[in-house]
Amino acid sequence: MSDDFSDNDGGDFVDGGDFGGSGHESDSGGGGFWDTSSGGDSFTEESSTSRFSRLGSSITQMLVGMLLIPCSFFLLIWNKGVTVHRAQDLAQGSDRIITKRFTTETQRHKEEKNQK
């Protein structure tokens, strides 16, 4: 028997066993269970963030949120004021239009009476 196909206790090595190798310990790519050459290289990158960094980030986000609340109330009140003024202007403008039309019709009616 050849030394390449034997294990340490002198028994025969059977090709195509549980791990599916070629029976040789070489990098020739036997296509077995441990073969990683077909899928390409893969790696895992681990990063860590310190507790103080996470705490600082949380505090910053809380402060931004607390700043946005008063800003939103300011914008809401400002928008309400603009809406009220626009409604008043539209109401005043519509009164002028109705008044103008009413006076024109009244004047026509008076002119028609005077002509008869």
C-alpha positions in Angstrom: 0.0 0.0 0.0 1.0 3.6 -0.7 1.8 6.0 2.1 -0.5 8.6 0.5 -3.6 6.6 1.1 -3.1 5.4 4.6 -3.9 6.8 8.0 -1.9 6.7 11.2 -3.1 3.3 12.4 -2.2 1.5 9.2 -5.7 1.1 7.8 -6.6 1.9 4.2 -8.0 5.3 3.4 -11.2 5.3 1.3 -11.5 8.1 -1.2 -14.8 10.0 -1.1 -15.4 9.5 2.6 -17.3 11.9 4.9 -15.2 14.9 4.0 -15.0 14.2 0.3 -11.4 15.0 -0.4 -9.1 13.5 -3.0 -7.1 11.6 -0.4 -4.1 13.9 -0.7 -3.3 16.8 1.5 -2.6 19.3 -1.2 -4.0 22.6 -2.5 -5.0 21.2 -5.8 -8.7 21.8 -5.2 -10.2 18.4 -4.6 -13.8 19.8 -4.6 -14.5 18.3 -1.2 -16.2 19.6 1.9 -13.4 21.9 2.9 -12.8 23.3 -0.5 -13.3 27.1 -0.5 -11.7 27.9 -3.9 -15.0 27.8 -5.9 -16.8 30.3 -3.7 -14.0 32.9 -3.6 -12.5 34.4 -0.6 -14.8 35.6 2.2 -14.0 37.4 5.3 -15.8 38.9 8.3 -14.9 42.4 9.6 -15.7 43.2 13.2 -15.8 46.7 14.5 -16.5 47.9 17.9 -17.8 51.2 19.3 -16.9 52.4 22.7 -19.6 53.0 25.3 -18.7 56.7 25.5 -19.0 57.0 21.8 -22.5 55.5 21.8 -23.5 57.6 24.9 -22.3 60.7 23.1 -24.2 59.9 20.0 -27.4 59.2 22.1 -27.1 62.5 23.9 -26.5 64.4 20.6 -29.6 62.9 19.1 -31.7 63.7 22.2 -30.5 67.4 22.1 -31.4 67.6 18.4 -34.8 66.2 19.1 -35.4 68.6 22.0 -34.4 71.5 19.7 -36.8 70.3 17.0 -39.8 70.4 19.3 -39.8 74.2 19.9 -38.9 74.8 16.3 -41.9 72.8 15.2 -44.2 74.8 17.5 -42.8 78.0 16.2 -43.5 77.0 12.6 -47.0 75.8 13.5 -47.9 79.1 15.1 -46.4 81.1 12.3 -48.3 79.1 9.7 -51.6 79.5 11.7 -51.0 83.3 11.7 -50.4 83.4 7.9 -53.5 81.3 7.4 -55.7 83.7 9.5 -54.4 86.8 7.8 -55.0 85.2 4.3 -58.5 84.3 5.4 -59.2 87.9 6.5 -57.8 89.3 3.3 -59.9 86.9 1.2 -63.0 87.8 3.3 -62.3 91.5 2.8 -61.7 91.1 -0.9 -64.9 89.1 -1.3 -66.9 91.8 0.5 -65.6 94.4 -1.9 -66.5 92.3 -4.9 -70.1 91.7 -3.6 -70.5 95.3 -2.7 -69.3 96.5 -6.1 -71.6 94.1 -7.9 -74.5 95.0 -5.7 -74.0 98.8 -6.2 -73.7 98.2 -10.0 -77.0 96.3 -10.1 -78.7 98.9 -7.9 -77.5 101.7 -10.1 -78.8 100.0 -13.2 -82.2 99.4 -11.5 -82.4 103.1 -10.6 -81.4 104.2 -14.1 -84.1 102.0 -15.6 -86.7 103.5 -13.3 -85.6 107.0 -14.2 -85.8 106.3 -17.9 -89.5 105.1 -17.6 
